[in-house]
């Protein structure tokens, strides 16, 4: 998690939390000097525990962002191409992470 | 400019992803029984379905996502910009950032922001956001005088007496969107990056309200923009890389992010 360190000093304010059944949404704001960025979380209750399953930063949902990428790959190829690409990416990230920790 | 800042926040999420995948294949079965549909709230937290299960609003507004008829062209320029960033802009920004202290670069950044005041002011007015326009006007006056021509951001971090007033970061693309114009096709421009037909028109519109258009000659303007760009990059190095590294299809990732970010900016 190299990038998290850049986030020192910003304030996070909790605006609202909403629960219905086993779903919840938490609205927060990250305040950096004059700028505010909205960061919303989607949660689901699994085995009595709340788990975050999507983060929406400035209107950009991480899940939907990946969904659109997957849709694009599926449009051009099939499920196998998608899985191959995912494995390739995971491998790539893993090697990048190990070299990072070795530094 | 806000695009990269916003995307950086998304990276917090990206960093958290591996924690989920630890279980491997068993997790798939474990989660299969749960419905992850976003059917209660939309991405801004507005209720879509009320307590009785009645549909309040029709899901996502359609204008959020644009068509991409020029995908070949767009992908070409996306690659071009990508190459140019790593081969040219990044090394320059790194060297520049090495030579000049961060504080000074932040001052330059403030200066550029302050000079773009007319764009924000005019577009606030065009959207009838008079309070936000007033807020920008007062910031501009104070920073241009006490802030030595905008180099210092004197108003930074001050509490607003009326916190409900939005910051009024508006441009002409947002103004057009505010009055109901759709994105049109998605477009990627050389050097400028992701845009849409609407935002391109907006960009040209803003060009005529910018101070530098009337003060600088063509080559001076090129230098001015290049300097502003390098200065900005030197303060935000690494953002582009991190998002790109997290994406399976970077082109699609940036397209989705750009369009959603703009949709949110238009709505506010």
Interface residues (C-beta under 8 A of the other chain):
Chain A: X1 X2 X3 X4 X6 X7 X16 X18 X20 X22 X23 X25 X27 X30 X33 X34 X35 X36 X37 X38 X39 X40 X42 X44 X46 X52 X53 X54 X55 X56 X57 X58 X59 X60 X61 X62 X63 X64 X65 X66 X68 X69 X70 X72 X73 X85 X86 X89 X93 X96
Chain B: X2 X5 X6 X7 X8 X9 X10 X11 X12 X13 X14 X15 X16 X30 X31 X34 X36 X38 X40 X41 X43 X44 X45 X47 X51 X153 X155 X156 X157 X167 X238 X242 X245 X247 X248 X249 X252 X253 X255 X256 X257 X260 X261 X263 X264 X265
